Amino acid sequence: MINYTPFWETLKNSQETTYSLINRHHISSATLDKLRKNKPMNTTTINDLCRILQCRIQDIAVYVPSETDQPL
């Protein structure tokens, strides 16, 4: 499972807020909700967040093995 917990710490340590992501950078509130709920995210959106926050992908997401992962 992809977990977006690192995103919230990265955001907290940045000069950005959820308000600025929505209003200045046009990140939708639905996208922020997906991040909160660890829902699937488009890689283009992850790329945008990395550019906005000037960080690496590891600062946005981490893979955590889960029993609920879809079988391959």
A tleap script that builds the chain and sets N, CA, C and O, in Angstrom:
source leaprc.protein.ff14SB
mol = sequence {
  NMET ILE ASN TYR THR PRO PHE TRP GLU THR
  LEU LYS ASN SER GLN GLU THR THR TYR SER
  LEU ILE ASN ARG HIE HIE ILE SER SER ALA
  THR LEU ASP LYS LEU ARG LYS ASN LYS PRO
  MET ASN THR THR THR ILE ASN ASP LEU CYS
  ARG ILE LEU GLN CYS ARG ILE GLN ASP ILE
  ALA VAL TYR VAL PRO SER GLU THR ASP GLN
  PRO CLEU
}
set mol.1.N position { 0.847 -1.181 0.000 }
set mol.1.CA position { 0.000 0.000 0.000 }
set mol.1.C position { 0.891 1.243 0.000 }
set mol.1.O position { 1.890 1.307 0.716 }
set mol.2.N position { 0.521 2.198 -0.793 }
set mol.2.CA position { 1.233 3.476 -0.799 }
set mol.2.C position { 0.643 4.336 0.314 }
set mol.2.O position { -0.571 4.520 0.404 }
set mol.3.N position { 1.522 4.852 1.148 }
set mol.3.CA position { 1.107 5.659 2.290 }
set mol.3.C position { 1.665 7.071 2.105 }
set mol.3.O position { 2.843 7.248 1.794 }
set mol.4.N position { 0.809 8.064 2.299 }
set mol.4.CA position { 1.197 9.464 2.075 }
set mol.4.C position { 1.490 10.223 3.364 }
set mol.4.O position { 1.479 11.454 3.373 }
set mol.5.N position { 1.748 9.514 4.436 }
set mol.5.CA position { 2.085 10.163 5.704 }
set mol.5.C position { 3.289 11.108 5.562 }
set mol.5.O position { 3.273 12.191 6.147 }
set mol.6.N position { 4.326 10.736 4.809 }
set mol.6.CA position { 5.465 11.677 4.675 }
set mol.6.C position { 5.065 13.028 4.079 }
set mol.6.O position { 5.682 14.049 4.384 }
set mol.7.N position { 4.039 13.035 3.234 }
set mol.7.CA position { 3.592 14.294 2.636 }
set mol.7.C position { 3.228 15.315 3.709 }
set mol.7.O position { 3.614 16.481 3.618 }
set mol.8.N position { 2.491 14.881 4.717 }
set mol.8.CA position { 2.001 15.810 5.742 }
set mol.8.C position { 3.145 16.395 6.566 }
set mol.8.O position { 3.096 17.560 6.960 }
set mol.9.N position { 4.166 15.593 6.823 }
set mol.9.CA position { 5.337 16.108 7.539 }
set mol.9.C position { 6.114 17.079 6.649 }
set mol.9.O position { 6.582 18.119 7.112 }
set mol.10.N position { 6.246 16.732 5.377 }
set mol.10.CA position { 6.935 17.613 4.428 }
set mol.10.C position { 6.187 18.937 4.298 }
set mol.10.O position { 6.799 20.005 4.290 }
set mol.11.N position { 4.870 18.861 4.196 }
set mol.11.CA position { 4.066 20.081 4.107 }
set mol.11.C position { 4.233 20.925 5.364 }
set mol.11.O position { 4.387 22.143 5.278 }
set mol.12.N position { 4.203 20.299 6.506 }
set mol.12.CA position { 4.352 21.006 7.785 }
set mol.12.C position { 5.689 21.744 7.859 }
set mol.12.O position { 5.762 22.848 8.399 }
set mol.13.N position { 6.747 21.131 7.315 }
set mol.13.CA position { 8.078 21.718 7.365 }
set mol.13.C position { 8.352 22.693 6.221 }
set mol.13.O position { 9.432 23.278 6.141 }
set mol.14.N position { 7.381 22.861 5.349 }
set mol.14.CA position { 7.558 23.776 4.217 }
set mol.14.C position { 6.900 25.120 4.522 }
set mol.14.O position { 6.342 25.332 5.598 }
set mol.15.N position { 6.983 26.010 3.551 }
set mol.15.CA position { 6.332 27.311 3.695 }
set mol.15.C position { 4.920 27.284 3.128 }
set mol.15.O position { 4.226 28.301 3.128 }
set mol.16.N position { 4.496 26.118 2.643 }
set mol.16.CA position { 3.170 25.968 2.051 }
set mol.16.C position { 2.172 25.475 3.097 }
set mol.16.O position { 2.549 24.945 4.143 }
set mol.17.N position { 0.903 25.661 2.789 }
set mol.17.CA position { -0.193 25.158 3.622 }
set mol.17.C position { -1.199 24.496 2.689 }
set mol.17.O position { -1.087 24.609 1.468 }
set mol.18.N position { -2.177 23.809 3.259 }
set mol.18.CA position { -3.228 23.258 2.398 }
set mol.18.C position { -3.951 24.398 1.678 }
set mol.18.O position { -4.349 24.252 0.522 }
set mol.19.N position { -4.118 25.518 2.354 }
set mol.19.CA position { -4.753 26.684 1.733 }
set mol.19.C position { -3.965 27.149 0.507 }
set mol.19.O position { -4.550 27.402 -0.546 }
set mol.20.N position { -2.645 27.262 0.640 }
set mol.20.CA position { -1.839 27.732 -0.502 }
set mol.20.C position { -1.795 26.680 -1.616 }
set mol.20.O position { -1.738 27.031 -2.794 }
set mol.21.N position { -1.821 25.403 -1.251 }
set mol.21.CA position { -1.850 24.367 -2.290 }
set mol.21.C position { -3.124 24.489 -3.126 }
set mol.21.O position { -3.091 24.358 -4.350 }
set mol.22.N position { -4.231 24.739 -2.457 }
set mol.22.CA position { -5.517 24.845 -3.156 }
set mol.22.C position { -5.618 26.158 -3.936 }
set mol.22.O position { -5.963 26.154 -5.118 }
set mol.23.N position { -5.323 27.257 -3.288 }
set mol.23.CA position { -5.582 28.566 -3.893 }
set mol.23.C position { -4.447 29.115 -4.750 }
set mol.23.O position { -4.703 29.825 -5.723 }
set mol.24.N position { -3.228 28.808 -4.416 }
set mol.24.CA position { -2.093 29.345 -5.177 }
set mol.24.C position { -1.612 28.365 -6.236 }
set mol.24.O position { -1.235 28.767 -7.337 }
set mol.25.N position { -1.627 27.074 -5.899 }
set mol.25.CA position { -1.064 26.062 -6.806 }
set mol.25.C position { -2.128 25.217 -7.486 }
set mol.25.O position { -1.809 24.338 -8.287 }
set mol.26.N position { -3.386 25.476 -7.172 }
set mol.26.CA position { -4.520 24.817 -7.821 }
set mol.26.C position { -4.530 23.298 -7.644 }
set mol.26.O position { -4.931 22.563 -8.546 }
set mol.27.N position { -4.087 22.839 -6.478 }
set mol.27.CA position { -4.238 21.436 -6.099 }
set mol.27.C position { -5.648 21.312 -5.532 }
set mol.27.O position { -6.024 22.078 -4.644 }
set mol.28.N position { -6.417 20.377 -6.021 }
set mol.28.CA position { -7.820 20.294 -5.599 }
set mol.28.C position { -7.953 19.757 -4.178 }
set mol.28.O position { -7.089 19.036 -3.680 }
set mol.29.N position { -9.045 20.125 -3.552 }
set mol.29.CA position { -9.327 19.599 -2.216 }
set mol.29.C position { -9.567 18.092 -2.286 }
set mol.29.O position { -9.316 17.380 -1.314 }
set mol.30.N position { -10.048 17.606 -3.421 }
set mol.30.CA position { -10.228 16.158 -3.614 }
set mol.30.C position { -8.873 15.440 -3.597 }
set mol.30.O position { -8.765 14.333 -3.070 }
set mol.31.N position { -7.853 16.062 -4.166 }
set mol.31.CA position { -6.509 15.486 -4.139 }
set mol.31.C position { -5.990 15.427 -2.713 }
set mol.31.O position { -5.414 14.417 -2.307 }
set mol.32.N position { -6.184 16.481 -1.955 }
set mol.32.CA position { -5.750 16.485 -0.558 }
set mol.32.C position { -6.500 15.427 0.245 }
set mol.32.O position { -5.936 14.816 1.153 }
set mol.33.N position { -7.761 15.214 -0.087 }
set mol.33.CA position { -8.541 14.179 0.578 }
set mol.33.C position { -7.972 12.789 0.246 }
set mol.33.O position { -7.904 11.923 1.118 }
set mol.34.N position { -7.570 12.581 -0.997 }
set mol.34.CA position { -6.938 11.313 -1.387 }
set mol.34.C position { -5.649 11.094 -0.593 }
set mol.34.O position { -5.363 9.980 -0.155 }
set mol.35.N position { -4.884 12.154 -0.415 }
set mol.35.CA position { -3.650 12.054 0.373 }
set mol.35.C position { -3.966 11.690 1.824 }
set mol.35.O position { -3.271 10.869 2.423 }
set mol.36.N position { -4.989 12.285 2.376 }
set mol.36.CA position { -5.390 11.993 3.764 }
set mol.36.C position { -5.798 10.535 3.930 }
set mol.36.O position { -5.515 9.913 4.953 }
set mol.37.N position { -6.471 9.996 2.906 }
set mol.37.CA position { -7.036 8.649 2.994 }
set mol.37.C position { -6.183 7.581 2.319 }
set mol.37.O position { -6.608 6.433 2.188 }
set mol.38.N position { -4.961 7.963 1.883 }
set mol.38.CA position { -4.045 7.032 1.209 }
set mol.38.C position { -4.697 6.347 0.014 }
set mol.38.O position { -4.528 5.145 -0.191 }
set mol.39.N position { -5.431 7.108 -0.762 }
set mol.39.CA position { -6.080 6.607 -1.969 }
set mol.39.C position { -5.103 6.709 -3.140 }
set mol.39.O position { -4.133 7.465 -3.071 }
set mol.40.N position { -5.350 5.955 -4.215 }
set mol.40.CA position { -4.462 6.015 -5.390 }
set mol.40.C position { -4.318 7.443 -5.919 }
set mol.40.O position { -5.275 8.216 -5.959 }
set mol.41.N position { -3.099 7.760 -6.320 }
set mol.41.CA position { -2.758 9.117 -6.755 }
set mol.41.C position { -2.048 9.038 -8.106 }
set mol.41.O position { -1.213 8.160 -8.323 }
set mol.42.N position { -2.372 9.930 -8.984 }
set mol.42.CA position { -1.742 10.046 -10.285 }
set mol.42.C position { -0.284 10.487 -10.115 }
set mol.42.O position { 0.008 11.358 -9.296 }
set mol.43.N position { 0.627 9.890 -10.882 }
set mol.43.CA position { 2.042 10.276 -10.756 }
set mol.43.C position { 2.288 11.716 -11.197 }
set mol.43.O position { 3.240 12.344 -10.734 }
set mol.44.N position { 1.461 12.241 -12.067 }
set mol.44.CA position { 1.593 13.645 -12.462 }
set mol.44.C position { 1.335 14.545 -11.257 }
set mol.44.O position { 2.017 15.554 -11.079 }
set mol.45.N position { 0.362 14.187 -10.439 }
set mol.45.CA position { 0.059 14.955 -9.232 }
set mol.45.C position { 1.209 14.865 -8.236 }
set mol.45.O position { 1.584 15.862 -7.619 }
set mol.46.N position { 1.764 13.673 -8.082 }
set mol.46.CA position { 2.916 13.509 -7.191 }
set mol.46.C position { 4.084 14.351 -7.694 }
set mol.46.O position { 4.787 14.976 -6.900 }
set mol.47.N position { 4.290 14.371 -8.996 }
set mol.47.CA position { 5.334 15.206 -9.586 }
set mol.47.C position { 5.086 16.682 -9.268 }
set mol.47.O position { 6.014 17.398 -8.894 }
set mol.48.N position { 3.858 17.134 -9.414 }
set mol.48.CA position { 3.505 18.528 -9.106 }
set mol.48.C position { 3.791 18.849 -7.640 }
set mol.48.O position { 4.345 19.904 -7.330 }
set mol.49.N position { 3.417 17.946 -6.745 }
set mol.49.CA position { 3.662 18.181 -5.317 }
set mol.49.C position { 5.160 18.249 -5.021 }
set mol.49.O position { 5.598 19.078 -4.223 }
set mol.50.N position { 5.940 17.387 -5.657 }
set mol.50.CA position { 7.397 17.432 -5.470 }
set mol.50.C position { 7.968 18.766 -5.958 }
set mol.50.O position { 8.850 19.336 -5.317 }
set mol.51.N position { 7.468 19.258 -7.083 }
set mol.51.CA position { 7.931 20.553 -7.602 }
set mol.51.C position { 7.536 21.690 -6.672 }
set mol.51.O position { 8.349 22.566 -6.378 }
set mol.52.N position { 6.295 21.679 -6.210 }
set mol.52.CA position { 5.807 22.746 -5.329 }
set mol.52.C position { 6.584 22.759 -4.019 }
set mol.52.O position { 7.012 23.814 -3.551 }
set mol.53.N position { 6.761 21.587 -3.438 }
set mol.53.CA position { 7.408 21.489 -2.126 }
set mol.53.C position { 8.932 21.357 -2.229 }
set mol.53.O position { 9.628 21.323 -1.214 }
set mol.54.N position { 9.440 21.283 -3.457 }
set mol.54.CA position { 10.880 21.148 -3.708 }
set mol.54.C position { 11.460 19.991 -2.894 }
set mol.54.O position { 12.387 20.153 -2.100 }
set mol.55.N position { 10.869 18.817 -3.128 }
set mol.55.CA position { 11.280 17.640 -2.368 }
set mol.55.C position { 11.393 16.428 -3.285 }
set mol.55.O position { 11.115 16.509 -4.481 }
set mol.56.N position { 11.799 15.323 -2.714 }
set mol.56.CA position { 11.900 14.057 -3.437 }
set mol.56.C position { 10.614 13.265 -3.245 }
set mol.56.O position { 9.835 13.551 -2.336 }
set mol.57.N position { 10.394 12.283 -4.088 }
set mol.57.CA position { 9.187 11.471 -3.986 }
set mol.57.C position { 9.091 10.776 -2.625 }
set mol.57.O position { 7.989 10.562 -2.121 }
set mol.58.N position { 10.213 10.428 -2.036 }
set mol.58.CA position { 10.229 9.788 -0.710 }
set mol.58.C position { 9.657 10.715 0.362 }
set mol.58.O position { 9.219 10.260 1.418 }
set mol.59.N position { 9.667 12.006 0.083 }
set mol.59.CA position { 9.126 12.978 1.023 }
set mol.59.C position { 7.605 13.125 0.883 }
set mol.59.O position { 6.964 13.844 1.650 }
set mol.60.N position { 7.046 12.430 -0.110 }
set mol.60.CA position { 5.610 12.478 -0.371 }
set mol.60.C position { 4.944 11.139 -0.029 }
set mol.60.O position { 3.871 11.103 0.573 }
set mol.61.N position { 5.599 10.038 -0.424 }
set mol.61.CA position { 4.963 8.729 -0.298 }
set mol.61.C position { 5.980 7.660 0.091 }
set mol.61.O position { 7.185 7.795 -0.126 }
set mol.62.N position { 5.441 6.598 0.673 }
set mol.62.CA position { 6.258 5.445 1.051 }
set mol.62.C position { 5.423 4.189 0.821 }
set mol.62.O position { 4.208 4.195 1.019 }
set mol.63.N position { 6.087 3.114 0.402 }
set mol.63.CA position { 5.395 1.843 0.241 }
set mol.63.C position { 5.431 1.086 1.558 }
set mol.63.O position { 6.489 0.927 2.166 }
set mol.64.N position { 4.265 0.620 1.993 }
set mol.64.CA position { 4.143 -0.176 3.212 }
set mol.64.C position { 3.426 -1.470 2.845 }
set mol.64.O position { 2.267 -1.434 2.430 }
set mol.65.N position { 4.093 -2.613 2.992 }
set mol.65.CA position { 3.405 -3.880 2.677 }
set mol.65.C position { 2.122 -4.005 3.507 }
set mol.65.O position { 2.080 -3.610 4.672 }
set mol.66.N position { 1.089 -4.557 2.889 }
set mol.66.CA position { -0.205 -4.665 3.561 }
set mol.66.C position { -0.873 -5.979 3.202 }
set mol.66.O position { -0.749 -6.466 2.079 }
set mol.67.N position { -1.577 -6.541 4.157 }
set mol.67.CA position { -2.350 -7.757 3.926 }
set mol.67.C position { -3.520 -7.505 2.974 }
set mol.67.O position { -4.042 -8.441 2.368 }
set mol.68.N position { -3.931 -6.242 2.843 }
set mol.68.CA position { -5.075 -5.915 2.011 }
set mol.68.C position { -4.660 -5.561 0.581 }
set mol.68.O position { -5.514 -5.205 -0.232 }
set mol.69.N position { -3.367 -5.652 0.260 }
set mol.69.CA position { -2.928 -5.402 -1.119 }
set mol.69.C position { -3.589 -6.403 -2.056 }
set mol.69.O position { -3.838 -7.551 -1.690 }
set mol.70.N position { -3.863 -5.951 -3.253 }
set mol.70.CA position { -4.453 -6.812 -4.269 }
set mol.70.C position { -3.464 -7.906 -4.644 }
set mol.70.O position { -2.288 -7.612 -4.858 }
set mol.71.N position { -3.906 -9.164 -4.732 }
set mol.71.CA position { -2.982 -10.244 -5.140 }
set mol.71.C position { -2.486 -10.004 -6.566 }
set mol.71.O position { -3.206 -9.470 -7.410 }
set mol.72.N position { -1.262 -10.403 -6.810 }
set mol.72.CA position { -0.683 -10.259 -8.151 }
set mol.72.C position { -0.991 -11.468 -8.997 }
set mol.72.O position { -0.586 -11.529 -10.158 }
savepdb mol mol.pdb
quit
